[in-house]
Structures are given as C-alpha cells and as structure tokens.
C-alpha cells in the first residue's frame, strides 16, 4: 500500500500510510462512544461537540505519535545514525533508520527518547487538565491519558516496540549482538502469543497488536541475521565480473532482445570504457523501439566499491529501491552485483547452516 509525503522536518521525510485513515475513523468512533477519560461518550455535551472533540483529539493523538517518533529520530541523528523517514500508519508510527544502532548504549538512548517524549506530553496534558476549565480541561485529560498509555505500551520488552530494543541493548552488553537479538526476539514473540490468546478472551483488537508485534520481532531478528551474514563477504567475492554492457548508441529493441536472451533486466552503459549510465527494463517500458539507449538510460548511476561489504550493497539497494549496483574501482567498471545475487548467497548460508 502507498505512503504519501506530507512534509520534511529536521531533514527527515514525514509520510502518511493509507492505512492511517482506517484507524483515524476507528479512533474517532472510540473517543465519541467511550466514557471519560478515555473518550467523551458520557459527557453532557451535544453530539456535535462530542464529535468535534473526538476528531480534534484523534488528530492530537497522532501528532503525539509523530513527536514520539521525531524524538527517536533526533537522538538517532545526534548519535550519527541517519533517519530515512517517519511513517504514520495504522499501528501508530515508525522511524526508519539507515542502519541498526550497533552500540548498545546509543540504542538505549535512542529507544528511550520516544517514551520520554510521550511521558512529557502526558504530564503536560494532565497539568493543563488541573489548571484548565470546562471543555479544554477534559480534552487535555484524555490527551494525557492516551500519551501515558503510549509511553508505557512502548516499553513492553518486545520488538518492534522500544522496550524490545532496550532489552536487546541490555543483553548486548553481555552477549554477542546477534545472540542478544535472537533472545530479545524470542521473548517478544512469546509475549505476542500471550497477548493474542488474551485477545481471544478480552478484546479482539489485542490480536491485531499481537500479530504486529510477532511479525515485527521476526523481521528484526531476520534483518540482524541477514546483516550478520552479509558483513562476512566483500562485494568483490560475489559480484559478477566482466558484466555484459551496452552502448549508448544501441537501440531499445536491441537491448530488449538482449534481455530476453540473457534474462538480466539491467545493464551498465559504457562509452569509451567509461560508465555513463545504466538501463533497466523499467527505463525501456515506455520507450520507442528505435530510440537510442542514451536517451532513456539513467545517467545518475549509484555505484559501489568492490572492497565494501555485501551488506553495504544490500543497504544501498534498499535505500534507493534499486535492483543492482555497478561495481567500480579506480573509475573502471569491474563488475555488477544484484539483489538476486544477495538472495542466493543468503539462501546458500541457510542451506549450509542446516547441513
């Protein structure tokens, strides 16, 4: 499903996932029907005022979730770890880091930043409640309670919640990082199963949250295992040497025929032995058959050194959403590495591990 960019703050893109609109409607209904202080259902206000308060409260809650994720992001950038984007979606929000913090102390600080921001918002809301009057007072009590729940919930020791990352960091002070991740992930999945069973008896919404936590714990574990495996290899060891290249004077039809013959969907473009572009099936999709490649190729080519790790290639491909990287050494094309190459390597590691 698609995400929509709504702005940029502190150099970080902020996006809204389409699933957010589902939870916005549900949350408005919950606030409209639930009794105070978890909503405005039993207050002696007109239906129009209760609906208005519910809509405004919902927007404030998601603003608070954004502040929670922004706190993570700011402390991450201060620690030298770049943040790709913040996405608000059905289960709240998530900040996507360029890499997982490997220093346990840094990860603890980054992970605590979000709940701390939520606690501050909670206490701010409750202070306004005690100082305020009438509608404003009640509005901010609801706001304070929701932020308190958000802070406490995120401290549950289960990935992808902040508590899971804090637990992993504490374990990493004693165990190897990958083992600390596996232990934290298993604890998270165990808690998710308990939460799911509780959801069958108490509230079906807990089942969805449990599923989110279970999948998140599984994905975190998988990502760290992938990183651990791919860091062992240099790009030079797994790249395809002397890759097939095309000329900028070639036609679209010639390259399409080459793709059918060789079964590769992207080729470096060389002119006088110099890399001048890369052409993929996506570039050719809407081009005329007799069009020259130099007119449809991608000129801003992202490359990688053969001395970088395979994980660095994996990270770059994910960051730029591309399927292959030309490998360049001393301004000369020496190979190419694709996402398929990386997946095959991971598959081999998995098979050999089980033998």
PyMOL commands that set and color helices and strands:
alter all, ss='L'
color gray80, all
select helices_A, chain A and resi 20-33+47-78+104-131+134-154+162-172+177-201+205-230+235-238+252-262+281-284+293-295+310-320+339-354
alter helices_A, ss='H'
color red, helices_A
select strands_A, chain A and resi 3-9+12-17+83-89+92-97+240-241+245-247+266-271+274-280+303-304+324-329+332-338
alter strands_A, ss='S'
color yellow, strands_A
deselect
rebuild
show_as cartoon
